[in-house]
Amino acid sequence: MDDRVEEIQERIERRIGGIGKGKYSRILRMAKKPDRDEYIKVVLITGAGIILLGLLGFFIYLLMTVYFPIP
């Protein structure tokens, strides 16, 4: 059983070890951690999108229940 566990662990480590060397290596090298201003902009834009979609869904729900109720 221990041999099987070691074999599985080695397989996983080989897959993870090759991440920076394959077809995604260029993307990983170009990636950088966003600074505070960039992060805040992304959070605000994403939050605004979520709120807009929620409001749109609420208005559609309101239309369907108040103005066009199913008898």
MMTF fields as JSON, N, C-alpha, C and O atoms, coordinates in Angstrom:
{
  "mmtfVersion": "1.0.0",
  "mmtfProducer": "UNKNOWN",
  "numBonds": 283,
  "numAtoms": 284,
  "numGroups": 71,
  "numChains": 1,
  "numModels": 1,
  "chainsPerModel": [1],
  "groupsPerChain": [71],
  "chainIdList": ["A"],
  "bondAtomList": [4, 2, 8, 6, 12, 10, 16, 14, 20, 18, 24, 22, 28, 26, 32, 30, 36, 34, 40, 38, 44, 42, 48, 46, 52, 50, 56, 54, 60, 58, 64, 62, 68, 66, 72, 70, 76, 74, 80, 78, 84, 82, 88, 86, 92, 90, 96, 94, 100, 98, 104, 102, 108, 106, 112, 110, 116, 114, 120, 118, 124, 122, 128, 126, 132, 130, 136, 134, 140, 138, 144, 142, 148, 146, 152, 150, 156, 154, 160, 158, 164, 162, 168, 166, 172, 170, 176, 174, 180, 178, 184, 182, 188, 186, 192, 190, 196, 194, 200, 198, 204, 202, 208, 206, 212, 210, 216, 214, 220, 218, 224, 222, 228, 226, 232, 230, 236, 234, 240, 238, 244, 242, 248, 246, 252, 250, 256, 254, 260, 258, 264, 262, 268, 266, 272, 270, 276, 274, 280, 278],
  "bondOrderList": [1, 1, 1, 1, 1, 1, 1, 1, 1, 1, 1, 1, 1, 1, 1, 1, 1, 1, 1, 1, 1, 1, 1, 1, 1, 1, 1, 1, 1, 1, 1, 1, 1, 1, 1, 1, 1, 1, 1, 1, 1, 1, 1, 1, 1, 1, 1, 1, 1, 1, 1, 1, 1, 1, 1, 1, 1, 1, 1, 1, 1, 1, 1, 1, 1, 1, 1, 1, 1, 1],
  "groupList": [{"groupName": "MET", "atomNameList": ["N", "CA", "C", "O"], "elementList": ["N", "C", "C", "O"], "formalChargeList": [0, 0, 0, 0], "bondAtomList": [1, 0, 2, 1, 3, 2], "bondOrderList": [1, 1, 2], "singleLetterCode": "M", "chemCompType": "L-PEPTIDE LINKING"}, {"groupName": "ASP", "atomNameList": ["N", "CA", "C", "O"], "elementList": ["N", "C", "C", "O"], "formalChargeList": [0, 0, 0, 0], "bondAtomList": [1, 0, 2, 1, 3, 2], "bondOrderList": [1, 1, 2], "singleLetterCode": "D", "chemCompType": "L-PEPTIDE LINKING"}, {"groupName": "ARG", "atomNameList": ["N", "CA", "C", "O"], "elementList": ["N", "C", "C", "O"], "formalChargeList": [0, 0, 0, 0], "bondAtomList": [1, 0, 2, 1, 3, 2], "bondOrderList": [1, 1, 2], "singleLetterCode": "R", "chemCompType": "L-PEPTIDE LINKING"}, {"groupName": "VAL", "atomNameList": ["N", "CA", "C", "O"], "elementList": ["N", "C", "C", "O"], "formalChargeList": [0, 0, 0, 0], "bondAtomList": [1, 0, 2, 1, 3, 2], "bondOrderList": [1, 1, 2], "singleLetterCode": "V", "chemCompType": "L-PEPTIDE LINKING"}, {"groupName": "GLU", "atomNameList": ["N", "CA", "C", "O"], "elementList": ["N", "C", "C", "O"], "formalChargeList": [0, 0, 0, 0], "bondAtomList": [1, 0, 2, 1, 3, 2], "bondOrderList": [1, 1, 2], "singleLetterCode": "E", "chemCompType": "L-PEPTIDE LINKING"}, {"groupName": "ILE", "atomNameList": ["N", "CA", "C", "O"], "elementList": ["N", "C", "C", "O"], "formalChargeList": [0, 0, 0, 0], "bondAtomList": [1, 0, 2, 1, 3, 2], "bondOrderList": [1, 1, 2], "singleLetterCode": "I", "chemCompType": "L-PEPTIDE LINKING"}, {"groupName": "GLN", "atomNameList": ["N", "CA", "C", "O"], "elementList": ["N", "C", "C", "O"], "formalChargeList": [0, 0, 0, 0], "bondAtomList": [1, 0, 2, 1, 3, 2], "bondOrderList": [1, 1, 2], "singleLetterCode": "Q", "chemCompType": "L-PEPTIDE LINKING"}, {"groupName": "GLY", "atomNameList": ["N", "CA", "C", "O"], "elementList": ["N", "C", "C", "O"], "formalChargeList": [0, 0, 0, 0], "bondAtomList": [1, 0, 2, 1, 3, 2], "bondOrderList": [1, 1, 2], "singleLetterCode": "G", "chemCompType": "PEPTIDE LINKING"}, {"groupName": "LYS", "atomNameList": ["N", "CA", "C", "O"], "elementList": ["N", "C", "C", "O"], "formalChargeList": [0, 0, 0, 0], "bondAtomList": [1, 0, 2, 1, 3, 2], "bondOrderList": [1, 1, 2], "singleLetterCode": "K", "chemCompType": "L-PEPTIDE LINKING"}, {"groupName": "TYR", "atomNameList": ["N", "CA", "C", "O"], "elementList": ["N", "C", "C", "O"], "formalChargeList": [0, 0, 0, 0], "bondAtomList": [1, 0, 2, 1, 3, 2], "bondOrderList": [1, 1, 2], "singleLetterCode": "Y", "chemCompType": "L-PEPTIDE LINKING"}, {"groupName": "SER", "atomNameList": ["N", "CA", "C", "O"], "elementList": ["N", "C", "C", "O"], "formalChargeList": [0, 0, 0, 0], "bondAtomList": [1, 0, 2, 1, 3, 2], "bondOrderList": [1, 1, 2], "singleLetterCode": "S", "chemCompType": "L-PEPTIDE LINKING"}, {"groupName": "LEU", "atomNameList": ["N", "CA", "C", "O"], "elementList": ["N", "C", "C", "O"], "formalChargeList": [0, 0, 0, 0], "bondAtomList": [1, 0, 2, 1, 3, 2], "bondOrderList": [1, 1, 2], "singleLetterCode": "L", "chemCompType": "L-PEPTIDE LINKING"}, {"groupName": "ALA", "atomNameList": ["N", "CA", "C", "O"], "elementList": ["N", "C", "C", "O"], "formalChargeList": [0, 0, 0, 0], "bondAtomList": [1, 0, 2, 1, 3, 2], "bondOrderList": [1, 1, 2], "singleLetterCode": "A", "chemCompType": "L-PEPTIDE LINKING"}, {"groupName": "PRO", "atomNameList": ["N", "CA", "C", "O"], "elementList": ["N", "C", "C", "O"], "formalChargeList": [0, 0, 0, 0], "bondAtomList": [1, 0, 2, 1, 3, 2], "bondOrderList": [1, 1, 2], "singleLetterCode": "P", "chemCompType": "L-PEPTIDE LINKING"}, {"groupName": "THR", "atomNameList": ["N", "CA", "C", "O"], "elementList": ["N", "C", "C", "O"], "formalChargeList": [0, 0, 0, 0], "bondAtomList": [1, 0, 2, 1, 3, 2], "bondOrderList": [1, 1, 2], "singleLetterCode": "T", "chemCompType": "L-PEPTIDE LINKING"}, {"groupName": "PHE", "atomNameList": ["N", "CA", "C", "O"], "elementList": ["N", "C", "C", "O"], "formalChargeList": [0, 0, 0, 0], "bondAtomList": [1, 0, 2, 1, 3, 2], "bondOrderList": [1, 1, 2], "singleLetterCode": "F", "chemCompType": "L-PEPTIDE LINKING"}],
  "groupTypeList": [0, 1, 1, 2, 3, 4, 4, 5, 6, 4, 2, 5, 4, 2, 2, 5, 7, 7, 5, 7, 8, 7, 8, 9, 10, 2, 5, 11, 2, 0, 12, 8, 8, 13, 1, 2, 1, 4, 9, 5, 8, 3, 3, 11, 5, 14, 7, 12, 7, 5, 5, 11, 11, 7, 11, 11, 7, 15, 15, 5, 9, 11, 11, 0, 14, 3, 9, 15, 13, 5, 13],
  "groupIdList": [1, 2, 3, 4, 5, 6, 7, 8, 9, 10, 11, 12, 13, 14, 15, 16, 17, 18, 19, 20, 21, 22, 23, 24, 25, 26, 27, 28, 29, 30, 31, 32, 33, 34, 35, 36, 37, 38, 39, 40, 41, 42, 43, 44, 45, 46, 47, 48, 49, 50, 51, 52, 53, 54, 55, 56, 57, 58, 59, 60, 61, 62, 63, 64, 65, 66, 67, 68, 69, 70, 71],
  "secStructList": [7, 2, 2, 2, 2, 2, 2, 2, 2, 2, 2, 2, 2, 2, 2, 2, 2, 6, 4, 4, 4, 1, 6, 6, 2, 2, 2, 2, 2, 2, 7, 7, 7, 7, 7, 2, 2, 2, 2, 2, 2, 2, 2, 2, 2, 2, 2, 2, 2, 2, 2, 2, 2, 2, 2, 2, 2, 2, 2, 2, 2, 2, 0, 0, 0, 0, 0, 1, 7, 7, 7],
  "xCoordList": [0.819, 0.0, 0.865, 0.544, 1.945, 2.825, 3.447, 3.641, 3.763, 4.335, 3.349, 3.727, 2.093, 1.056, 0.886, 0.741, 0.904, 0.769, 1.954, 1.776, 3.162, 4.352, 4.294, 4.675, 3.819, 3.707, 2.733, 3.01, 1.603, 0.612, 1.193, 1.007, 1.89, 2.481, 3.539, 3.604, 4.362, 5.379, 4.749, 5.25, 3.645, 2.94, 2.402, 2.519, 1.818, 1.28, 2.404, 2.267, 3.521, 4.646, 5.249, 5.687, 5.277, 5.775, 4.883, 5.379, 3.564, 2.631, 2.772, 2.797, 2.862, 2.971, 4.329, 4.418, 5.368, 6.703, 6.847, 7.71, 6.035, 6.125, 5.277, 5.23, 4.6, 3.691, 4.446, 3.984, 5.568, 6.299, 7.13, 7.824, 7.085, 7.947, 7.183, 7.797, 5.866, 5.072, 4.581, 5.246, 3.419, 2.878, 2.387, 2.132, 2.248, 1.782, 2.932, 2.688, 4.15, 5.284, 5.382, 5.705, 5.114, 5.198, 4.167, 4.469, 2.957, 1.906, 2.291, 2.106, 2.822, 3.215, 4.359, 4.419, 5.269, 6.378, 5.897, 6.437, 4.883, 4.365, 3.436, 3.244, 2.869, 1.904, 2.588, 3.729, 1.865, 2.392, 1.255, 0.079, 1.616, 0.627, 0.116, 0.917, -1.207, -1.727, -1.435, -1.447, -1.173, -0.973, -2.328, -3.37, -2.313, -3.534, -4.579, -5.757, -4.156, -5.095, -5.747, -6.954, -4.945, -5.464, -6.462, -7.501, -6.148, -7.033, -8.361, -9.422, -8.307, -9.529, -10.408, -11.628, -9.794, -10.563, -11.27, -12.445, -10.563, -11.157, -12.315, -13.359, -12.135, -13.193, -14.417, -15.546, -14.206, -15.334, -16.091, -17.322, -15.375, -16.024, -16.784, -17.908, -16.173, -16.844, -18.071, -19.121, -17.951, -19.086, -20.224, -21.391, -19.888, -20.913, -21.629, -22.847, -20.878, -21.496, -22.435, -23.524, -22.027, -22.879, -24.157, -25.246, -24.024, -25.199, -26.136, -27.351, -25.585, -26.429, -27.18, -28.368, -26.499, -27.176, -28.25, -29.311, -27.978, -28.97, -30.189, -31.318, -29.974, -31.094, -31.913, -33.143, -31.23, -31.937, -32.805, -33.965, -32.254, -33.024, -34.196, -35.273, -33.997, -35.081, -36.204, -37.378, -35.86, -36.887, -37.658, -38.866, -36.968, -37.665, -38.607, -39.739, -38.161, -39.008, -40.218, -41.343, -39.986, -41.062, -42.074, -43.282, -41.588, -42.471, -43.332, -44.537, -42.713, -43.426, -44.429, -45.451, -44.169, -45.074, -46.155, -47.28, -45.825, -46.796, -47.621, -48.849, -46.967, -47.67, -48.213, -49.222, -47.554, -47.992, -48.1, -47.405, -48.939, -49.029, -49.638, -50.495, -49.192, -49.735, -50.955, -50.838, -52.126, -53.356, -53.358, -54.323],
  "yCoordList": [-1.191, 0.0, 1.258, 2.227, 1.255, 2.424, 2.709, 3.867, 1.641, 1.823, 2.535, 3.417, 2.149, 2.773, 4.252, 5.086, 4.574, 5.963, 6.785, 7.905, 6.232, 6.936, 7.145, 8.203, 6.145, 6.246, 7.365, 8.148, 7.43, 8.475, 9.852, 10.801, 9.956, 11.237, 11.667, 12.846, 10.748, 11.083, 11.537, 12.458, 10.891, 11.28, 12.709, 13.502, 13.024, 14.367, 15.395, 16.466, 15.074, 16.002, 16.23, 17.34, 15.204, 15.369, 16.303, 17.152, 16.154, 17.024, 18.474, 19.388, 18.677, 20.032, 20.63, 21.825, 19.836, 20.326, 20.799, 21.63, 20.3, 20.684, 21.868, 22.236, 22.481, 23.589, 24.764, 25.324, 25.144, 26.308, 26.04, 26.939, 24.837, 24.492, 24.189, 24.01, 24.129, 23.749, 24.942, 25.975, 24.781, 25.811, 27.036, 28.071, 26.947, 28.08, 28.844, 29.78, 28.472, 29.099, 30.587, 31.381, 30.981, 32.392, 33.212, 34.304, 32.686, 33.383, 33.521, 34.584, 32.459, 32.516, 33.488, 34.132, 33.603, 34.544, 35.983, 36.873, 36.218, 37.575, 38.007, 39.202, 37.05, 37.372, 38.085, 37.787, 39.03, 39.743, 39.955, 39.913, 40.178, 40.445, 41.871, 42.797, 42.061, 43.423, 44.317, 43.87, 45.59, 46.508, 46.889, 46.477, 47.661, 47.964, 48.675, 48.319, 49.68, 50.432, 49.536, 49.611, 48.7, 47.794, 46.808, 46.52, 46.301, 45.354, 46.016, 45.418, 47.247, 47.957, 48.201, 48.053, 48.577, 48.786, 47.504, 47.532, 46.398, 45.116, 44.752, 44.292, 44.956, 44.636, 45.519, 45.028, 46.817, 47.726, 47.398, 47.389, 47.133, 46.812, 45.489, 45.376, 44.5, 43.21, 43.356, 42.789, 44.112, 44.333, 45.06, 44.716, 46.072, 46.8, 45.872, 45.954, 44.995, 44.039, 43.087, 42.802, 42.592, 41.675, 42.388, 41.821, 43.629, 44.384, 44.657, 44.514, 45.05, 45.311, 44.058, 44.126, 42.923, 41.682, 41.298, 40.8, 41.529, 41.251, 42.136, 41.662, 43.422, 44.348, 43.981, 44.026, 43.621, 43.203, 41.979, 41.933, 41.001, 39.814, 40.145, 39.566, 41.078, 41.472, 42.16, 41.881, 43.051, 43.74, 42.783, 42.935, 41.811, 40.799, 39.996, 39.716, 39.628, 38.91, 39.756, 39.257, 41.034, 41.945, 42.07, 42.02, 42.23, 42.299, 41.051, 41.134, 39.913, 38.647, 38.377, 37.736, 38.847, 38.553, 39.605, 39.271, 40.882, 41.95, 42.271, 42.334, 42.473, 42.924, 41.8, 41.973, 40.663, 39.527, 38.271, 37.293, 38.267, 37.07, 35.893, 36.065, 34.722, 33.501, 33.108, 32.909, 32.993, 32.662, 31.273, 30.872],
  "zCoordList": [0.0, 0.0, 0.0, -0.689, 0.754, 0.807, -0.553, -0.924, -1.3, -2.629, -3.542, -4.314, -3.45, -4.286, -3.943, -4.836, -2.657, -2.221, -2.724, -3.204, -2.615, -3.092, -4.597, -5.097, -5.313, -6.771, -7.163, -8.072, -6.476, -6.768, -6.447, -7.208, -5.328, -4.941, -5.952, -6.301, -6.427, -7.421, -8.727, -9.372, -9.123, -10.348, -10.23, -11.164, -9.089, -8.869, -8.87, -9.462, -8.206, -8.154, -9.539, -9.841, -10.38, -11.75, -12.548, -13.288, -12.407, -13.131, -12.681, -13.505, -11.375, -10.845, -11.2, -11.482, -11.192, -11.5, -12.929, -13.211, -13.837, -15.243, -15.619, -16.793, -14.662, -14.985, -15.605, -16.6, -15.059, -15.554, -16.783, -17.257, -17.317, -18.447, -19.726, -20.778, -19.658, -20.815, -21.613, -21.692, -22.195, -23.072, -22.315, -22.931, -20.991, -20.202, -19.548, -18.787, -19.821, -19.134, -19.457, -18.573, -20.688, -21.064, -20.292, -19.811, -20.177, -19.446, -17.979, -17.387, -17.393, -15.989, -15.756, -14.709, -16.718, -16.566, -16.684, -16.027, -17.519, -17.712, -16.573, -16.346, -15.869, -14.813, -13.656, -13.302, -13.08, -11.928, -10.935, -11.299, -9.705, -8.674, -8.869, -8.999, -8.891, -9.097, -7.889, -6.742, -8.184, -7.067, -6.469, -6.978, -5.412, -4.662, -5.527, -5.49, -6.305, -7.138, -8.193, -8.423, -8.822, -9.843, -9.229, -9.824, -8.058, -7.38, -7.013, -7.191, -6.502, -6.125, -7.352, -7.278, -8.485, -9.714, -10.144, -10.511, -10.099, -10.5, -9.574, -10.037, -8.273, -7.304, -7.536, -7.506, -7.767, -7.99, -9.277, -9.287, -10.337, -11.611, -11.508, -11.997, -10.875, -10.703, -9.815, -10.115, -8.725, -7.839, -8.538, -8.351, -9.349, -10.098, -11.077, -11.236, -11.727, -12.658, -11.947, -12.444, -10.793, -10.026, -9.581, -9.662, -9.11, -8.669, -9.84, -9.703, -10.997, -12.17, -12.613, -12.93, -12.636, -13.021, -12.009, -12.385, -10.724, -9.694, -9.836, -9.713, -10.093, -10.286, -11.52, -11.493, -12.595, -13.806, -13.523, -13.932, -12.834, -12.478, -11.569, -11.713, -10.626, -9.727, -10.496, -10.253, -11.417, -12.191, -13.098, -13.28, -13.66, -14.467, -13.579, -13.974, -12.4, -11.449, -11.071, -11.03, -10.794, -10.427, -11.561, -11.329, -12.771, -13.938, -14.059, -14.299, -13.894, -14.083, -12.966, -13.212, -11.745, -10.645, -10.44, -10.068, -10.681, -10.415, -11.661, -11.589, -12.79, -13.982, -14.856, -15.54, -14.834, -15.651, -14.802, -15.076, -13.794, -12.932, -13.68, -14.547, -13.338, -13.936, -13.103, -11.893, -13.739, -12.982, -12.42, -11.769]
}
